[in-house]
Amino acid sequence: MGRSLRIALLSYRSKPHSGGQGIYVRALSRELAELGHRVEVFSGQPYPDLDAGVPLTPLPSLDLYREPDPFRTPRPSEFRDWIDVAEWAAMCTAGFPEPLTFSLRAARHLLPRAGEFDLVHDNQSLGWGLLRLTRAGVPTVATVHHPVAIDRELELAAAPSLRRRLTLHRWYGFTGMQARVAARLDAVTTVSENSRRDIATHMGLPASAVDVIPVGIDPGEFRPPPPGQQRDPDSILVITSADVALKGLVHLLEALAKLRTERPARLTVVGTARPGGPAEAALDRLGLRDAVRFTGPVPEAELVGLLQRAALVAIPSLYEGFSLPAVEAMACATPLVTTDAGALPEVVGSRAGLRVRAGDVGELTAALKLVLDSPSLAEQLGRAGRRRVLDMFTWRATAQRTADWYAATLERKGFTC
């Protein structure tokens, strides 16, 4: 290991049990600390669950999107400063302010403490406040999991009305800020070659300026079922951080409806259906209320149990910049059926799952049926997935490569620790 570094790790929201950001922050901070680095995490709500030895400094927002009352109106006593007022005003005009307002709070907190850290690592807030740090000479880098502009394009394509399209344009207005900020940071990393190409296309950074560091899992926690434990032969599992068009959940529900004309397949969704959203509407349209269960966010141990019991994991996404759920499934030797979207072919490879065209319900139905009907194929895919994870995707390897990237960035930029 090189010299020990003092790292400020930033995350504007860090769901602890679903969504890649909270998992990324927890695992990366833990493994960096295990390698001998000092890491302090700074986060807005929802806060991450961190391991012992990694301190959390909360940078609270107004938490305007919290469940069960998203888009709430705060009490006057909740407003502390002009950043809170700006956050609320942006929400009232259909914007999403958190990447900007978190970065402003982070800069305000970190500037007086700049001497305590060798480097600031931002986890895709990419707000204007980060440039206050770079102007003050604080080494500042970022992880871009994928360009959010892709989410915007897919949502716009699925928008049913002009009013909805105008609202989406306003909501995703922060993506222009993110592209401009990313170009002015000291270094940027991403999680796949596919995301590197997409960052070049949608954010204007040359691919040569973006380093690739894949994320991973803990193979001691995510592991195959214990000997003698049988999988549920009719159980399909999908893990989704949001009920949005990007995740392709409606296509999976349509495939399940077709599949159930031949066998009693059931779907467990690790996630939540948005009230009045596309998944909830599809459940009623397809008559699937009794065949689909939404778990909401679950702790890691429960997720592992679900993966070990499922006959297969489906990833019907229209885009993925990486796909941590795919790696988690492979680590548990659970066969995969995925689309060919984004980085999924790069992450899964050709032996750990069946691949279908994104958005093609017929191909998705056929692939699900083939795996469910062929236990030998399912076992073969599962074994190959486990081997792939052990060879390529562990958090320790991610942390070591990240630490090396920090050191190379500091040396290239002429910073001394």
N, C-alpha and C positions, 0 to 999 in steps of 0.2 A: 504494500500500500504506500502511496505518496504521503505528503504531509497532511495533517488533520486540518480540515476546513471548518469554518463557522458559516452556516448556511441559514438564511431566512427563506422559508418555503411558503409561498403565498397561494391561497385558493379562495376565490370569492364565494363559492358555496361548495360544500363537501359532504353530500349525503353519505352516511356511513355504511348503508347496507344495500344501496342500489345506485346505479349511475357510476361511471368509471372514475369521476373526479375524487370522491371521498376514498375509494379503494386505492387509487394511485397515491394520494397523499399519505395515507396511513402506511402502506407497504414501503414506499420509497423512503419515507422518513425513518422507519424502523430499520431498514437494511443499511441506510447510510450511517445511522448511529452505531449499528453493529460493526461497521467497518472502521469506526473510530472517529467519525466526524460529529460535530455538534450541530444539531438541527433544531430550530425553533419554527413551529408552524403558526402562521397567521391566517385566520379564516373568518369569513362571515357565516351567517346561518344558512343552512343547517351545518352545525359544527361536526368535524370528523371524530370518530373514535380512534384515539392514538394509543400506541403501546407505551408501557412504562419507560421512562427515561426520555421521552420526547415531549417537551412542553408545548402547550397551546396558548397563544395569545389571541383572545377573541377580538375581532373588529366588527362589532355589531352594526348591522343595517337596521332599517325599519322592519325588515322581514315581511315585506308586502305580499309575498306569494306563498306564505306558509299555509299548510293544511290545518284545519279544514276551512279556512276563510281567506282564500287567495284574493288579491286585489282589494284588500281591506282598506278602510279609512282609519289612520292612526288617531289616537287621542292627542289633543294639543300638547299634553305634558310629555309625549314621546319625542317631540322634536327637540334635538339638542343643538343643532347648528345649521349653517347654510347648506351643507352637503345633504342632510336629511330633507330639507325643503326641496332641493333640486331633485332628489330621488323620488319624492312623492309627486312632484310636478310632472316629471317624465312619465311616471306610471299613469297619471290622470290624462295624459295626452297619447296614450297607447304605446309608449316606448318601453324598452327594457333597460333600466339604468344601472343595474348592479355591477357589470364589468367596470364602468366608469367610476361609480361612487366608491366601490371597494378600493380601486387603485388610488383614489384621492385619500381615503382614510389610511391606507397602507403607507403612502408616501409621508403623510403628516406624522405617523407614528415612527417610521423608520429613520427619517432624516436626523432627528436628534440622537439616534442610536447607531448611526452609520459606522462608527468605529468598532462596534461590537461584531460586525459581520464581514467576512471576506467576499460574500456574494449573495445576491438576491435572486431567487428562482421563482418565477411567476408561472402558475398553472393556468394558462389561457384566460386570464382576465384581459390582458393587453389593453389596459385603459391608459388615458392620458397621464394619470398620476405617475406611471412608471418613468415617464420622461423627466419628471422632477428628480428622480433618483439618478438617472444617467447624467443629467446636467450637473449634478452635485459630485460627479465622479464615483458613484457607487456602481460597481460591476453588476449588471442586471441582465439576466437571461430568461428564456421562457420555453415552456413546452406548448406546442400547438398540436392537439390530438388530431384535429382535422379542421379545415376552414368552415366556419359556421355559415358562410355564404352558400354552401351546398344544401344545408338544412333549409335555408330561405328559398332556394330554387325549387326544391321538392314540395315545400309547403305551398308555394305560389302555384305550382302546377296542379295541386289538388284542391285549390281554393274554389268554392262553388259560386262566388259572386264578386263583383267589382268592389263592394264594400269590404269584403274579407281580404281581397288582394291589397287594398290600400292600407288596411290595418296591419297586415303582415310587413309591408314595406316600412311602415313606421316602427314596428316591433323590432325588426332586424336592422334598424338604422345604425346600430353600434358596430356592424361588421366593417364599415369603412374605417372607423377609428382603429379597429384591431389591425387591419392591414397596414395602416400608416405607422402605428406604434411598433409592430413587429419588425419593420424595416429599419428601425432606429435603435434596436437593442444590441447588446454586445454579442449575443449568439442566440440561435433558435434551434430546438430539436423537435423531432416528431417521432411517431411510433411505427411508421411503416414506409416503404418505398412508395406505395400508392399515395399516402398522405403527402409525402414530399412533392410528388408531381402535382397534386391538387393544390398545395400551397403556392407553388409556382404559378399555376393557372389562375387561381382565384384571389391570391393576396399579393402577387407581383414579386415575391422573393425568388431570386434565382435558386434552382435546386442545389447548386454548389454551396450555397450559404446556409443550408439546412442539414443538420446531422440527424441520422436515424438511430434511435435507441428503442428497440421493442420493449414493451412491458411484459409482465409475467405473472406467475402465481407462486404460492408455496406448495410444492409437490408433497410435502408431508401432511398438509391439511387437506388439500384437494387430491384425493387418492381413490383408487378403484374400490368397489364394494368389498367388504370382508368376505372371506371364503364361506360359501354356503348361503349367502344372501342372494335371493333371486330378484331380478328386476320385474316390474309390473309390465306385462307384455303389451298392454294397450295404452300405456301412459306416454304422452308427448309433453315435453317441457320447453318453454320459451322464457327467456330472461330479457325484459325490456325496461329501460330506464324511463321511457316516456311514451304516452299514447299519441304518437304523431305519425304522419305519413312515412317519414324516413324509415321507421322500424318495420313497416310492411305487415303489421299485425292483422289487418283486415284480410290480406291475401291468405294468411295462414288460417284464419277462421273459415274462409271460403273453401280452402282445401280440406279442412276438418269436416265440414258439412258433406263434401263429396265422399270423403273416406268413410263416414258413418253410414252411408248407404250399404256398405259391405261388411263393416266390423264395428264393435262398440268402442271406438277410440275415444280417449278423453285428453283434454288439454289443461295443463297447469301453467298459468302465467305468473311468473315472479315479477310483479309490478301491479299497477293500478289502472283501471279504466277511467278515463276522464269523463265526468258527468256530462252527458249529452254529446260525447265525442264519437269518433268513427267506430271504435271497437264496440262501444255499448250499443250503438245503432245496429251494427252487424249482428250482434248476439240475438236481437229480437227478429231481425229480418231473416236470419238463417235458422231460427229455432234452436239455439245452442245453449240456452241458459243452464240446462241441467248437465251439459257436457264440458263446461269451462269453469275453472276456478281461478280467481285472482287472489294471490296471497298478500299483496302489498309488499313493502320492503321486508326482508327477512335477514336475521343475523347469519354470519358465515357458516356456523355449524349446521343450521337448518338448510341452508342452500346446498351444502355438501350432501346432506341426506337426500334431498330432492334429486340431485344429479345422480346419486348412486342407485336410486330406485327407478328412474325414468328409463324407458326402452330406448328413447332417443331424444336429442335436443335439436330443435328447429331454429334456424336463424334466417327469417324471411326478409331481411332488411333490403331496402333500396339503396342504401349506402352504409358503409362502415369504414372509419378511418383506421381501425384496428380490429376490435371485437374481443374484449376480455372474456365475455361469456363463452366464446368458442374455445379459448384456452382452458377455462375452468372445466368445461365439458370434456375436453380431451384428456386433461389430467385425471379425471375420474373414469377414464376408459368408456365414456358414453359416446355412442356413435352420433355423427352429425349429419343433418341435411341442411345445407346452406344455399344461398344464392351466389351468383358470381359478381356481386356488387362490391365496389371499392376494394378494400384490402383483404376481403375474405379468402380469395384464392391464395394470396400470399401467406396468410396466417395458417390456414388449414392444410394447405398442400393438396396433393392428389390422392392420398391414401387414408385419411382419417374421416372422410365424409363424402356424401354424394352432393353434387353441385348442380343447381338448376338456374335457369335464367331468371333474373330479378323481375318480379311482377307476373310471372307465368304460373297461374294457379294450376293448370293441368299438369305441368312438369313437377310442380311441388307436390301435388297429390300422389302422382306415380312414384316419386322418390320416397315419400313417407311410407307408402304401402309396401314398397320393395324392402325397406329396412325392417318394418314390423313383421313382414311375412318370412324373413330369412334370418333366423338366429345366428347362423354361421357367418353371414355377411356382417351382421351387427357386431359380433365378437371380433372379427378381423379388423373392422374400422376402429373399434375401441382400443384394441392393442396398439394399432399404428398411431393413434392419437396420443396415447400415454407416452410412447417412445419419442414422439415429436416434441412434446412439452419438455421432457427431461433433457433433450438435446438442445433446445432453443429458447425456452421461455420460463425462466425463473427470476424471482425478484432480486435475488442476490446478484445475478449477472446484470440485471438492469441497473442496480445501484452501483456496481463497480464501473460499468461503462459510463454512468452519469458522473461519477466522481472523476473519472479520467477526462471527461468532456469539460467539467469545471476547470480542472487544472490546465488543460490545453487552452481554454478560452482566456484564463487569467494570464498565461504566459504570452499568448498571441497579442493580447491587448496591452501588455506591459504593466499589468497590475502586480504589485508586490504585497505579500501577506505578512 
